[in-house]
Amino acid sequence: MQRFAKHLTSEWKALFTFLRKPAVDATNWRAEQAIRPAVVTRKVCGGNRSWRGAATQQTLASVIRTACQRQHNPHTVIVGLLRSRSPTVAPELRRPAP
């Protein structure tokens, strides 16, 4: 009970952000729907055979989903990443400077 009370104390401001900011959803429904295809694929295929495989699938799903949301071709984004000389964030997926 004390742990929960401590958590509420530290997260109190963020807990009701949706009441102060109309643009913020009250639930995580959109996020749940966004990952649904990856969850279905994992369940149909029997999961991953290793933690590394799970991490790879998670990263690829995130890149593909972000590319789609930003109206970029995921195939083009992934090919560009595979051809880069060093690990990088795809230019198409970088957030614009504030």
N, CA, C and O atoms as a GROMACS GRO file, in nm:
protein
  392
    1MET      N    1   0.082  -0.118   0.000
    1MET     CA    2   0.000   0.000   0.000
    1MET      C    3   0.088   0.126   0.000
    1MET      O    4   0.057   0.224  -0.068
    2GLN      N    5   0.196   0.124   0.077
    2GLN     CA    6   0.285   0.240   0.083
    2GLN      C    7   0.352   0.264  -0.052
    2GLN      O    8   0.373   0.379  -0.093
    3ARG      N    9   0.385   0.156  -0.120
    3ARG     CA   10   0.450   0.167  -0.251
    3ARG      C   11   0.353   0.236  -0.350
    3ARG      O   12   0.394   0.322  -0.428
    4PHE      N   13   0.227   0.195  -0.346
    4PHE     CA   14   0.127   0.253  -0.434
    4PHE      C   15   0.107   0.401  -0.401
    4PHE      O   16   0.096   0.484  -0.492
    5ALA      N   17   0.101   0.435  -0.274
    5ALA     CA   18   0.084   0.575  -0.231
    5ALA      C   19   0.203   0.659  -0.278
    5ALA      O   20   0.185   0.773  -0.322
    6LYS      N   21   0.323   0.604  -0.269
    6LYS     CA   22   0.443   0.676  -0.313
    6LYS      C   23   0.436   0.699  -0.465
    6LYS      O   24   0.471   0.806  -0.514
    7HIS      N   25   0.392   0.597  -0.536
    7HIS     CA   26   0.379   0.608  -0.681
    7HIS      C   27   0.278   0.717  -0.718
    7HIS      O   28   0.305   0.800  -0.806
    8LEU      N   29   0.163   0.719  -0.652
    8LEU     CA   30   0.062   0.822  -0.678
    8LEU      C   31   0.116   0.962  -0.650
    8LEU      O   32   0.088   1.056  -0.724
    9THR      N   33   0.192   0.974  -0.542
    9THR     CA   34   0.248   1.103  -0.506
    9THR      C   35   0.341   1.155  -0.617
    9THR      O   36   0.337   1.272  -0.653
   10SER      N   37   0.424   1.066  -0.670
   10SER     CA   38   0.521   1.110  -0.772
   10SER      C   39   0.456   1.130  -0.909
   10SER      O   40   0.507   1.207  -0.990
   11GLU      N   41   0.344   1.062  -0.937
   11GLU     CA   42   0.280   1.070  -1.069
   11GLU      C   43   0.153   1.153  -1.070
   11GLU      O   44   0.084   1.159  -1.172
   12TRP      N   45   0.120   1.218  -0.959
   12TRP     CA   46  -0.009   1.285  -0.945
   12TRP      C   47  -0.038   1.385  -1.057
   12TRP      O   48  -0.148   1.386  -1.113
   13LYS      N   49   0.060   1.470  -1.091
   13LYS     CA   50   0.039   1.570  -1.194
   13LYS      C   51   0.009   1.506  -1.330
   13LYS      O   52  -0.080   1.550  -1.402
   14ALA      N   53   0.083   1.403  -1.363
   14ALA     CA   54   0.066   1.338  -1.493
   14ALA      C   55  -0.061   1.253  -1.500
   14ALA      O   56  -0.113   1.229  -1.609
   15LEU      N   57  -0.109   1.210  -1.387
   15LEU     CA   58  -0.223   1.118  -1.383
   15LEU      C   59  -0.349   1.176  -1.446
   15LEU      O   60  -0.425   1.104  -1.510
   16PHE      N   61  -0.373   1.303  -1.429
   16PHE     CA   62  -0.495   1.365  -1.480
   16PHE      C   63  -0.467   1.470  -1.587
   16PHE      O   64  -0.542   1.567  -1.600
   17THR      N   65  -0.361   1.451  -1.662
   17THR     CA   66  -0.326   1.544  -1.769
   17THR      C   67  -0.440   1.558  -1.868
   17THR      O   68  -0.465   1.667  -1.921
   18PHE      N   69  -0.509   1.448  -1.894
   18PHE     CA   70  -0.618   1.450  -1.993
   18PHE      C   71  -0.731   1.545  -1.954
   18PHE      O   72  -0.807   1.587  -2.040
   19LEU      N   73  -0.742   1.579  -1.826
   19LEU     CA   74  -0.846   1.674  -1.783
   19LEU      C   75  -0.806   1.818  -1.815
   19LEU      O   76  -0.891   1.902  -1.843
   20ARG      N   77  -0.675   1.845  -1.810
   20ARG     CA   78  -0.627   1.980  -1.836
   20ARG      C   79  -0.601   2.006  -1.984
   20ARG      O   80  -0.612   2.120  -2.031
   21LYS      N   81  -0.566   1.899  -2.058
   21LYS     CA   82  -0.531   1.914  -2.198
   21LYS      C   83  -0.623   1.826  -2.284
   21LYS      O   84  -0.607   1.704  -2.287
   22PRO      N   85  -0.718   1.887  -2.352
   22PRO     CA   86  -0.815   1.810  -2.431
   22PRO      C   87  -0.753   1.722  -2.540
   22PRO      O   88  -0.814   1.624  -2.581
   23ALA      N   89  -0.634   1.757  -2.587
   23ALA     CA   90  -0.570   1.678  -2.693
   23ALA      C   91  -0.515   1.545  -2.643
   23ALA      O   92  -0.482   1.458  -2.723
   24VAL      N   93  -0.504   1.528  -2.511
   24VAL     CA   94  -0.450   1.405  -2.453
   24VAL      C   95  -0.564   1.308  -2.424
   24VAL      O   96  -0.661   1.343  -2.356
   25ASP      N   97  -0.552   1.185  -2.478
   25ASP     CA   98  -0.654   1.083  -2.453
   25ASP      C   99  -0.653   1.038  -2.308
   25ASP      O  100  -0.549   1.040  -2.242
   26ALA      N  101  -0.768   0.999  -2.259
   26ALA     CA  102  -0.780   0.952  -2.122
   26ALA      C  103  -0.735   0.806  -2.108
   26ALA      O  104  -0.708   0.759  -1.998
   27THR      N  105  -0.728   0.734  -2.219
   27THR     CA  106  -0.688   0.593  -2.216
   27THR      C  107  -0.573   0.571  -2.313
   27THR      O  108  -0.534   0.661  -2.387
   28ASN      N  109  -0.519   0.451  -2.311
   28ASN     CA  110  -0.411   0.417  -2.404
   28ASN      C  111  -0.466   0.334  -2.521
   28ASN      O  112  -0.393   0.256  -2.581
   29TRP      N  113  -0.594   0.352  -2.551
   29TRP     CA  114  -0.659   0.275  -2.656
   29TRP      C  115  -0.584   0.284  -2.788
   29TRP      O  116  -0.562   0.182  -2.854
   30ARG      N  117  -0.544   0.405  -2.829
   30ARG     CA  118  -0.474   0.422  -2.957
   30ARG      C  119  -0.342   0.345  -2.959
   30ARG      O  120  -0.308   0.282  -3.059
   31ALA      N  121  -0.271   0.349  -2.849
   31ALA     CA  122  -0.144   0.275  -2.842
   31ALA      C  123  -0.168   0.124  -2.849
   31ALA      O  124  -0.095   0.053  -2.917
   32GLU      N  125  -0.271   0.077  -2.780
   32GLU     CA  126  -0.304  -0.066  -2.783
   32GLU      C  127  -0.340  -0.109  -2.926
   32GLU      O  128  -0.298  -0.216  -2.970
   33GLN      N  129  -0.416  -0.028  -2.996
   33GLN     CA  130  -0.454  -0.060  -3.133
   33GLN      C  131  -0.333  -0.056  -3.226
   33GLN      O  132  -0.325  -0.133  -3.322
   34ALA      N  133  -0.240   0.034  -3.199
   34ALA     CA  134  -0.121   0.047  -3.283
   34ALA      C  135  -0.034  -0.078  -3.277
   34ALA      O  136   0.026  -0.116  -3.378
   35ILE      N  137  -0.025  -0.142  -3.160
   35ILE     CA  138   0.062  -0.261  -3.148
   35ILE      C  139  -0.012  -0.392  -3.175
   35ILE      O  140   0.049  -0.498  -3.178
   36ARG      N  141  -0.143  -0.384  -3.194
   36ARG     CA  142  -0.223  -0.505  -3.215
   36ARG      C  143  -0.170  -0.596  -3.327
   36ARG      O  144  -0.159  -0.716  -3.305
   37PRO      N  145  -0.136  -0.543  -3.447
   37PRO     CA  146  -0.085  -0.633  -3.551
   37PRO      C  147   0.040  -0.710  -3.508
   37PRO      O  148   0.056  -0.828  -3.542
   38ALA      N  149   0.129  -0.645  -3.436
   38ALA     CA  150   0.251  -0.713  -3.390
   38ALA      C  151   0.218  -0.822  -3.289
   38ALA      O  152   0.279  -0.929  -3.290
   39VAL      N  153   0.121  -0.796  -3.202
   39VAL     CA  154   0.081  -0.896  -3.102
   39VAL      C  155   0.018  -1.016  -3.171
   39VAL      O  156   0.048  -1.130  -3.136
   40VAL      N  157  -0.069  -0.992  -3.268
   40VAL     CA  158  -0.133  -1.102  -3.342
   40VAL      C  159  -0.028  -1.185  -3.414
   40VAL      O  160  -0.032  -1.308  -3.409
   41THR      N  161   0.067  -1.119  -3.479
   41THR     CA  162   0.174  -1.191  -3.549
   41THR      C  163   0.254  -1.277  -3.453
   41THR      O  164   0.283  -1.393  -3.483
   42ARG      N  165   0.289  -1.221  -3.337
   42ARG     CA  166   0.365  -1.297  -3.238
   42ARG      C  167   0.289  -1.420  -3.192
   42ARG      O  168   0.347  -1.528  -3.177
   43LYS      N  169   0.158  -1.405  -3.170
   43LYS     CA  170   0.079  -1.517  -3.122
   43LYS      C  171   0.059  -1.624  -3.229
   43LYS      O  172   0.064  -1.743  -3.200
   44VAL      N  173   0.037  -1.582  -3.353
   44VAL     CA  174   0.016  -1.676  -3.462
   44VAL      C  175   0.143  -1.754  -3.491
   44VAL      O  176   0.138  -1.874  -3.519
   45CYS      N  177   0.256  -1.687  -3.485
   45CYS     CA  178   0.385  -1.750  -3.517
   45CYS      C  179   0.445  -1.825  -3.399
   45CYS      O  180   0.550  -1.888  -3.413
   46GLY      N  181   0.382  -1.820  -3.285
   46GLY     CA  182   0.432  -1.893  -3.170
   46GLY      C  183   0.537  -1.818  -3.090
   46GLY      O  184   0.612  -1.878  -3.013
   47GLY      N  185   0.543  -1.688  -3.107
   47GLY     CA  186   0.636  -1.609  -3.028
   47GLY      C  187   0.775  -1.606  -3.088
   47GLY      O  188   0.795  -1.645  -3.203
   48ASN      N  189   0.869  -1.559  -3.010
   48ASN     CA  190   1.008  -1.551  -3.053
   48ASN      C  191   1.086  -1.661  -2.984
   48ASN      O  192   1.049  -1.709  -2.876
   49ARG      N  193   1.193  -1.701  -3.048
   49ARG     CA  194   1.272  -1.810  -2.991
   49ARG      C  195   1.384  -1.759  -2.900
   49ARG      O  196   1.451  -1.839  -2.834
   50SER      N  197   1.405  -1.630  -2.897
   50SER     CA  198   1.509  -1.575  -2.810
   50SER      C  199   1.474  -1.431  -2.772
   50SER      O  200   1.388  -1.368  -2.835
   51TRP      N  201   1.542  -1.381  -2.669
   51TRP     CA  202   1.522  -1.242  -2.629
   51TRP      C  203   1.571  -1.148  -2.738
   51TRP      O  204   1.513  -1.042  -2.761
   52ARG      N  205   1.679  -1.188  -2.807
   52ARG     CA  206   1.731  -1.105  -2.915
   52ARG      C  207   1.630  -1.097  -3.030
   52ARG      O  208   1.610  -0.990  -3.089
   53GLY      N  209   1.566  -1.209  -3.060
   53GLY     CA  210   1.462  -1.210  -3.164
   53GLY      C  211   1.345  -1.122  -3.125
   53GLY      O  212   1.289  -1.052  -3.210
   54ALA      N  213   1.308  -1.125  -2.998
   54ALA     CA  214   1.197  -1.041  -2.950
   54ALA      C  215   1.234  -0.893  -2.963
   54ALA      O  216   1.152  -0.812  -3.004
   55ALA      N  217   1.357  -0.860  -2.928
   55ALA     CA  218   1.402  -0.720  -2.938
   55ALA      C  219   1.404  -0.675  -3.084
   55ALA      O  220   1.368  -0.561  -3.114
   56THR      N  221   1.448  -0.763  -3.173
   56THR     CA  222   1.451  -0.730  -3.316
   56THR      C  223   1.311  -0.706  -3.369
   56THR      O  224   1.287  -0.609  -3.440
   57GLN      N  225   1.219  -0.796  -3.334
   57GLN     CA  226   1.080  -0.780  -3.380
   57GLN      C  227   1.020  -0.651  -3.326
   57GLN      O  228   0.949  -0.579  -3.397
   58GLN      N  229   1.047  -0.621  -3.201
   58GLN     CA  230   0.995  -0.500  -3.138
   58GLN      C  231   1.046  -0.375  -3.210
   58GLN      O  232   0.970  -0.282  -3.236
   59THR      N  233   1.175  -0.374  -3.241
   59THR     CA  234   1.235  -0.259  -3.309
   59THR      C  235   1.179  -0.243  -3.450
   59THR      O  236   1.144  -0.132  -3.491
   60LEU      N  237   1.171  -0.353  -3.524
   60LEU     CA  238   1.118  -0.346  -3.660
   60LEU      C  239   0.972  -0.301  -3.660
   60LEU      O  240   0.932  -0.219  -3.744
   61ALA      N  241   0.893  -0.353  -3.568
   61ALA     CA  242   0.752  -0.313  -3.560
   61ALA      C  243   0.739  -0.164  -3.531
   61ALA      O  244   0.653  -0.096  -3.586
   62SER      N  245   0.826  -0.113  -3.444
   62SER     CA  246   0.823   0.028  -3.409
   62SER      C  247   0.860   0.115  -3.529
   62SER      O  248   0.795   0.216  -3.556
   63VAL      N  249   0.965   0.076  -3.602
   63VAL     CA  250   1.008   0.153  -3.720
   63VAL      C  251   0.899   0.150  -3.827
   63VAL      O  252   0.868   0.254  -3.887
   64ILE      N  253   0.840   0.034  -3.851
   64ILE     CA  254   0.736   0.021  -3.953
   64ILE      C  255   0.614   0.106  -3.916
   64ILE      O  256   0.560   0.178  -4.000
   65ARG      N  257   0.572   0.097  -3.792
   65ARG     CA  258   0.454   0.172  -3.749
   65ARG      C  259   0.479   0.324  -3.756
   65ARG      O  260   0.393   0.399  -3.801
   66THR      N  261   0.596   0.366  -3.710
   66THR     CA  262   0.628   0.509  -3.713
   66THR      C  263   0.634   0.560  -3.857
   66THR      O  264   0.583   0.668  -3.887
   67ALA      N  265   0.695   0.482  -3.946
   67ALA     CA  266   0.702   0.521  -4.087
   67ALA      C  267   0.561   0.535  -4.145
   67ALA      O  268   0.533   0.632  -4.215
   68CYS      N  269   0.474   0.441  -4.116
   68CYS     CA  270   0.336   0.448  -4.167
   68CYS      C  271   0.263   0.569  -4.111
   68CYS      O  272   0.193   0.638  -4.185
   69GLN      N  273   0.279   0.597  -3.984
   69GLN     CA  274   0.211   0.710  -3.923
   69GLN      C  275   0.259   0.842  -3.981
   69GLN      O  276   0.183   0.939  -3.987
   70ARG      N  277   0.384   0.846  -4.024
   70ARG     CA  278   0.439   0.970  -4.082
   70ARG      C  279   0.430   0.969  -4.234
   70ARG      O  280   0.490   1.052  -4.302
   71GLN      N  281   0.355   0.872  -4.286
   71GLN     CA  282   0.325   0.860  -4.428
   71GLN      C  283   0.450   0.842  -4.514
   71GLN      O  284   0.466   0.904  -4.619
   72HIS      N  285   0.539   0.754  -4.465
   72HIS     CA  286   0.658   0.715  -4.541
   72HIS      C  287   0.646   0.567  -4.572
   72HIS      O  288   0.578   0.493  -4.501
   73ASN      N  289   0.713   0.523  -4.678
   73ASN     CA  290   0.714   0.382  -4.713
   73ASN      C  291   0.810   0.309  -4.618
   73ASN      O  292   0.930   0.336  -4.620
   74PRO      N  293   0.759   0.215  -4.536
   74PRO     CA  294   0.846   0.146  -4.440
   74PRO      C  295   0.960   0.070  -4.509
   74PRO      O  296   1.070   0.062  -4.455
   75HIS      N  297   0.933   0.014  -4.626
   75HIS     CA  298   1.035  -0.061  -4.699
   75HIS      C  299   1.153   0.031  -4.733
   75HIS      O  300   1.269  -0.007  -4.714
   76THR      N  301   1.124   0.149  -4.783
   76THR     CA  302   1.228   0.246  -4.818
   76THR      C  303   1.308   0.287  -4.695
   76THR      O  304   1.430   0.298  -4.701
   77VAL      N  305   1.239   0.310  -4.585
   77VAL     CA  306   1.306   0.350  -4.460
   77VAL      C  307   1.401   0.241  -4.413
   77VAL      O  308   1.516   0.268  -4.379
   78ILE      N  309   1.353   0.116  -4.412
   78ILE     CA  310   1.435   0.004  -4.363
   78ILE      C  311   1.554  -0.020  -4.456
   78ILE      O  312   1.665  -0.044  -4.409
   79VAL      N  313   1.532  -0.014  -4.586
   79VAL     CA  314   1.643  -0.031  -4.682
   79VAL      C  315   1.749   0.076  -4.658
   79VAL      O  316   1.869   0.047  -4.659
   80GLY      N  317   1.705   0.200  -4.636
   80GLY     CA  318   1.800   0.308  -4.608
   80GLY      C  319   1.881   0.282  -4.482
   80GLY      O  320   2.001   0.308  -4.477
   81LEU      N  321   1.814   0.229  -4.379
   81LEU     CA  322   1.885   0.198  -4.254
   81LEU      C  323   1.984   0.084  -4.274
   81LEU      O  324   2.095   0.088  -4.221
   82LEU      N  325   1.945  -0.017  -4.349
   82LEU     CA  326   2.035  -0.130  -4.372
   82LEU      C  327   2.157  -0.090  -4.454
   82LEU      O  328   2.264  -0.150  -4.440
   83ARG      N  329   2.143   0.009  -4.538
   83ARG     CA  330   2.255   0.055  -4.623
   83ARG      C  331   2.345   0.158  -4.555
   83ARG      O  332   2.451   0.190  -4.607
   84SER      N  333   2.303   0.210  -4.440
   84SER     CA  334   2.384   0.313  -4.375
   84SER      C  335   2.514   0.252  -4.322
   84SER      O  336   2.518   0.134  -4.285
   85ARG      N  337   2.617   0.332  -4.319
   85ARG     CA  338   2.749   0.284  -4.276
   85ARG      C  339   2.759   0.263  -4.126
   85ARG      O  340   2.842   0.186  -4.078
   86SER      N  341   2.675   0.333  -4.051
   86SER     CA  342   2.678   0.320  -3.905
   86SER      C  343   2.535   0.329  -3.852
   86SER      O  344   2.446   0.380  -3.920
   87PRO      N  345   2.513   0.279  -3.730
   87PRO     CA  346   2.378   0.287  -3.673
   87PRO      C  347   2.330   0.432  -3.668
   87PRO      O  348   2.404   0.522  -3.628
   88THR      N  349   2.206   0.453  -3.708
   88THR     CA  350   2.152   0.588  -3.715
   88THR      C  351   2.000   0.584  -3.702
   88THR      O  352   1.940   0.478  -3.705
   89VAL      N  353   1.942   0.700  -3.688
   89VAL     CA  354   1.796   0.714  -3.692
   89VAL      C  355   1.761   0.758  -3.834
   89VAL      O  356   1.823   0.851  -3.887
   90ALA      N  357   1.664   0.693  -3.894
   90ALA     CA  358   1.625   0.728  -4.030
   90ALA      C  359   1.584   0.875  -4.037
   90ALA      O  360   1.506   0.921  -3.953
   91PRO      N  361   1.633   0.949  -4.135
   91PRO     CA  362   1.596   1.091  -4.146
   91PRO      C  363   1.445   1.112  -4.151
   91PRO      O  364   1.395   1.211  -4.098
   92GLU      N  365   1.372   1.019  -4.213
   92GLU     CA  366   1.227   1.030  -4.224
   92GLU      C  367   1.158   1.020  -4.089
   92GLU      O  368   1.046   1.069  -4.072
   93LEU      N  369   1.225   0.958  -3.993
   93LEU     CA  370   1.163   0.934  -3.862
   93LEU      C  371   1.211   1.028  -3.754
   93LEU      O  372   1.161   1.022  -3.641
   94ARG      N  373   1.305   1.114  -3.785
   94ARG     CA  374   1.354   1.212  -3.687
   94ARG      C  375   1.245   1.315  -3.661
   94ARG      O  376   1.173   1.356  -3.752
   95ARG      N  377   1.235   1.355  -3.537
   95ARG     CA  378   1.138   1.460  -3.502
   95ARG      C  379   1.193   1.593  -3.549
   95ARG      O  380   1.313   1.616  -3.542
   96PRO      N  381   1.106   1.682  -3.595
   96PRO     CA  382   1.153   1.815  -3.632
   96PRO      C  383   1.201   1.891  -3.510
   96PRO      O  384   1.151   1.870  -3.399
   97ALA      N  385   1.297   1.978  -3.529
   97ALA     CA  386   1.350   2.059  -3.416
   97ALA      C  387   1.240   2.149  -3.362
   97ALA      O  388   1.164   2.206  -3.439
   98PRO      N  389   1.231   2.163  -3.227
   98PRO     CA  390   1.126   2.246  -3.168
   98PRO      C  391   1.146   2.394  -3.197
   98PRO      O  392   1.066   2.477  -3.154
   0.00000   0.00000   0.00000
